[in-house]
Amino acid sequence: MRPLSAEFRRLLIAYCGLGVLTGIPLFLGTAHTDRYFAWTIKPPLTAAFLGAGYWASAALNLLAARERLWARARVAVPAGLVFTSLMLVATIVHLDRFHLHSSIRVAQAVAWIWLVVYVLVPTLMLVFLVRQLRLPGDDPPRAAPIPGWTRIVLVLQGVVMLGVGAPLYLDPLGAASIWPWTLTPLTGRATGAWLVGLAVAALQMAREGDFARARDGLIGFAFLGALQCVALVRYLHTPDWGGPGAWFYLLFVAGVLGVGVLGWVRAR
């Protein structure tokens, strides 16, 4: 069987650590991103949304790094490559919004670290992916098939996330009305990048069709859904509950949490 390469394992562990550290000022210090993060994020719910994504991805990358076989770890790779590449482009487009020249030393340092990380990570991930695919060996057989209805739900979730995330990323101002709370051009693109990356993960899990191969991704979805629910409870009055968008978002988060938890239990 094709193993997970040592260099890819180290990269996933490093990416996990970066996700944990990035999530701290976003999910915990939502009201202080002007002092402790790479750019100022308002409203705080947006920071919590992004922080939940980073912490969920940290769990996914840590679990993937512990796998011995490439087939069981690769669920973290395409989504991570897509997300980091999109965030690199968004960073370059909105470079003037970052605290690169801030008088607050912490914010300035975080901004420069952010820039370096998002130049290095997608580049290394692409190089390591090419080397990984050149390793000899096959995938193990599918021993624990995912039921058809679960794969359909994952595909639907992926299509919805792609359908919302792509417009937000490409035209954050024009597509802002589809989001249940206010986004700026930069936070709109960051949100869109997360949704597109998550869509790739959902579609890949459906394509893998095996609990052993999708287990890490399903656990990541469970963490993501739980953290997004916590964020909504903390800032319950931020979304526009008078329109359908907020209720659809709540239903969708509940669906991600449900699929993640059920899949996690079945995978065990």
C-alpha positions in Angstrom: 0.0 0.0 0.0 1.2 3.5 -0.7 2.3 5.1 2.5 2.0 8.7 3.7 5.4 10.3 3.1 7.4 11.6 6.1 7.6 15.1 4.6 3.9 15.3 4.0 3.3 14.1 7.6 5.5 16.9 8.9 3.8 19.5 6.8 0.3 18.4 8.1 1.6 18.6 11.7 2.9 22.1 11.1 -0.3 23.2 9.3 -2.2 21.8 12.3 -0.2 23.9 14.7 -0.7 27.0 12.6 -4.5 26.3 12.5 -4.6 26.1 16.3 -2.7 29.3 16.7 -4.7 31.2 14.1 -8.0 30.1 15.7 -7.1 31.6 19.1 -7.4 35.3 18.2 -10.2 34.6 15.8 -12.5 32.3 17.8 -11.6 33.5 21.3 -10.5 37.1 20.7 -13.2 38.0 18.2 -13.5 41.6 19.4 -9.7 42.3 19.4 -8.6 41.4 15.9 -7.3 44.9 15.4 -4.6 44.2 18.0 -3.9 40.5 17.8 -4.6 39.4 14.2 -3.3 40.0 10.7 -6.2 42.3 9.8 -9.2 43.8 11.5 -12.4 41.7 11.2 -15.9 43.0 11.9 -18.5 41.9 13.0 -17.0 39.5 15.6 -19.2 36.6 14.3 -17.1 36.7 11.1 -14.0 36.2 13.1 -15.6 33.4 15.0 -16.7 31.8 11.7 -13.2 31.9 10.4 -11.7 30.7 13.7 -14.0 27.7 13.7 -12.8 26.8 10.3 -9.2 26.9 11.4 -9.7 24.8 14.5 -11.7 22.2 12.6 -9.0 22.1 9.9 -6.4 21.7 12.7 -8.2 18.6 13.9 -8.4 17.2 10.4 -4.7 17.8 9.7 -3.6 16.3 13.0 -5.7 13.1 12.3 -4.4 12.9 8.8 -0.8 13.2 9.9 -1.4 10.2 12.2 -2.4 8.0 9.3 0.1 5.5 7.9 -1.6 5.2 4.4 -1.9 7.9 1.9 -5.5 6.8 1.0 -6.6 7.5 4.6 -4.8 10.8 4.9 -5.4 12.5 1.5 -8.9 13.8 2.5 -7.0 16.7 4.1 -4.9 17.6 1.1 -6.9 18.8 -1.9 -9.2 20.9 0.4 -6.1 22.4 2.1 -4.3 23.1 -1.2 -7.4 24.8 -2.6 -8.1 26.9 0.5 -4.5 28.1 1.0 -4.1 29.0 -2.6 -7.3 31.0 -2.6 -6.3 32.7 0.6 -2.9 33.6 -0.9 -4.7 35.3 -3.8 -7.1 37.1 -1.5 -4.2 38.3 0.7 -2.4 39.8 -2.3 -5.5 41.4 -3.7 -6.3 43.0 -0.3 -2.8 43.5 1.0 -3.6 47.1 2.0 -6.0 45.8 4.6 -3.4 43.9 6.5 -1.5 45.2 9.6 1.9 45.1 7.8 2.7 48.6 8.9 0.6 48.8 12.1 1.9 50.6 15.1 0.7 47.7 17.2 3.7 45.3 17.2 1.7 42.1 17.8 -0.7 42.8 14.9 2.2 43.7 12.6 4.1 40.5 13.4 1.0 38.4 12.9 0.4 40.1 9.5 4.0 39.3 8.3 3.8 35.7 9.6 0.5 35.3 7.8 2.0 36.5 4.5 5.0 34.2 4.8 2.8 31.2 5.7 0.4 31.7 2.8 3.3 31.9 0.4 5.0 28.8 1.7 2.2 26.4 2.6 0.5 26.1 -0.8 3.8 25.9 -2.5 5.1 23.2 -0.3 1.8 21.3 -0.4 1.9 21.2 -4.2 5.5 20.1 -4.3 5.0 17.4 -1.7 1.8 16.2 -3.4 3.7 15.6 -6.7 6.3 13.6 -4.8 3.6 11.7 -2.8 1.9 10.6 -5.9 5.1 9.2 -7.3 5.5 6.8 -4.4 4.9 3.2 -5.4 1.9 1.3 -4.0 -1.9 1.0 -4.3 -4.9 2.0 -2.3 -6.4 -0.5 0.2 -9.8 -1.9 -0.9 -12.9 -0.2 0.4 -13.8 -2.3 3.4 -16.4 0.0 5.0 -18.5 1.5 2.3 -20.4 4.8 3.0 -24.1 4.3 2.4 -25.6 5.9 -0.7 -27.7 8.4 1.2 -24.7 9.7 3.1 -22.8 10.2 -0.1 -25.7 12.0 -1.6 -25.9 14.4 1.4 -22.2 15.0 1.2 -22.5 15.8 -2.5 -25.4 18.2 -1.9 -23.5 19.9 0.9 -20.5 20.3 -1.4 -22.6 21.7 -4.2 -24.3 24.2 -1.8 -21.0 25.3 -0.3 -19.4 25.7 -3.8 -22.5 27.6 -5.0 -22.3 30.1 -2.2 -18.5 30.2 -1.7 -17.5 30.8 -5.4 -19.7 33.9 -5.8 -18.5 35.3 -2.5 -14.9 34.8 -3.5 -15.2 36.1 -7.0 -17.5 39.1 -6.3 -17.8 39.6 -2.6 -19.7 42.9 -2.9 -22.2 41.7 -5.5 -22.8 38.4 -3.7 -22.9 39.9 -0.1 -26.7 39.7 0.0 -26.6 35.8 0.0 -24.8 35.9 3.4 -26.9 36.3 6.6 -24.6 39.0 8.0 -22.4 41.8 6.7 -19.1 41.0 5.0 -16.4 43.2 3.7 -14.6 42.4 0.4 -11.7 40.8 2.3 -13.9 38.8 4.8 -16.2 37.9 1.9 -13.3 36.4 0.0 -12.0 34.7 3.1 -15.4 33.2 3.8 -15.7 32.1 0.2 -12.3 30.5 0.3 -13.3 28.4 3.3 -16.6 27.4 1.7 -14.9 26.3 -1.5 -12.3 24.3 0.5 -15.0 22.6 2.5 -16.9 21.8 -0.7 -13.8 20.1 -2.1 -13.5 18.0 1.2 -17.2 17.1 1.1 -17.1 16.0 -2.6 -13.9 14.0 -2.0 -15.4 12.2 0.9 -18.3 11.2 -1.2 -16.0 10.1 -4.0 -13.8 8.0 -1.6 -17.0 6.2 -0.6 -15.3 4.5 2.4 -15.5 5.3 6.1 -11.9 4.5 6.7 -10.8 6.9 4.0 -13.3 9.6 5.0 -13.1 9.3 8.8 -10.7 12.2 9.4 -12.8 14.5 7.2 -16.0 13.4 8.9 -14.5 14.2 12.3 -13.4 17.6 10.9 -17.0 18.2 9.8 -18.2 17.3 13.3 -15.8 19.8 14.9 -16.7 22.5 12.3 -20.5 22.1 12.9 -20.1 22.2 16.7 -17.9 25.2 16.6 -20.1 27.1 14.2 -23.1 26.4 16.5 -21.1 27.9 19.5 -20.3 30.9 17.4 -23.9 31.5 16.5 -25.0 31.2 20.1 -22.4 33.7 21.1 -23.5 36.3 18.5 -27.1 35.3 18.1 -28.3 38.8 17.2 -25.7 39.4 14.4 -27.5 37.4 11.6 -30.6 38.8 10.0 -33.2 36.4 11.3 -35.9 38.3 9.5 -34.8 36.8 6.2 -34.4 33.2 5.0 -30.6 33.4 4.7 -30.0 33.1 8.5 -32.4 30.2 8.9 -30.9 28.4 5.9 -27.4 28.9 7.4 -28.5 27.5 10.7 -30.1 24.5 9.0 -27.0 23.9 6.9 -24.6 24.1 9.9 -26.9 21.6 11.7 -26.6 19.3 8.7 -22.8 19.5 8.6 -22.7 18.7 12.3 -25.2 15.8 11.9 -23.3 14.2 9.0 -20.0 14.6 10.7 -21.2 13.1 14.0 -23.1 10.2 12.4 -20.2 9.5 10.0 -17.7 9.6 12.9 -19.8 7.1 14.9 -20.2 4.8 11.9 -16.4 5.0 11.1 -15.6 3.8 14.6 
